[in-house]
Amino acid sequence: MKAPVAADFTNNLRDYTQKSVAKLQNLGGNWTNDHELMIYTILQERFSIANLVLQANSELDKARSISDARAQSLHELENKFLQTSKLLADTDRDLAALISQNPSLADNVVLKRLQGNLNLFVTSSYAVKLEEPIRNLG
């Protein structure tokens, strides 16, 4: 398991700073605590920004995976809805054919109500094209 980012950040910053200070001292010259403090501050800022970018990328990856999972679920629901809509449209068509072929069923109130309900679903806004939602901004 990976160590927490804050611990990695502190350890990496300390190690990198020590290596940088050692390299600069090897170059010679008058190296003071003020110089060490300046380089530590600069490196701390750079490591802080890098840490923020790392965390932001991690959050983007999480959001992307959540979005992908939601899109997959929506796609599955759309497929099930389309199958159900097709089944109901077929049932409505078959019921209309059954009633038209059997005049004795034409006066059946229950069948007429069932046919009306099926027809209402098939022709209503429930059976619209399923597309990605679009929101107009402006």
BELRASUL-V660824 format. One line per field, one symbol per residue. phi: phi as a letter, one per 20 degrees, with the letter a starting at -180 (. if undefined). psi: psi as a letter, one per 40 degrees, with the letter a starting at -180 (. if undefined). burial: b if it has 24 or more other ideal C-beta (glycine too) atoms within 12 Angstrom, else e. A space follows every 10 residues. Layout:
BEGIN
phi->???
psi->???
burial->???
END
This chain:
BEGIN
phi->.ffgfffgff ffffffffff fffffffnne edffffffff ffffffffff ffffffffff ffffffffff ffffffffff ffffffffff ffffffffff ecgfefefff ffffffffff ffeeffeefe cffcdedq
psi->hiiidddddd dddddddddd dddddddaag hidddddddd dddddddddd dddddddddd dddddddddd dddddddddd dddddddddd dddddddddd egddedehdd dddddddddd ddeaedfihh ihhhhhh.
burial->eeeeeeeebe eebeeebeeb eeeeeeeeee eeeeeeeebe eebeeebeee eeeeeeeeee eeeeeeeeee eeeeeeeeee eeeebeebee ebeebeeebe eeeeeeeeee eeeebeebee ebeeeeeeee eeeeeeee
END
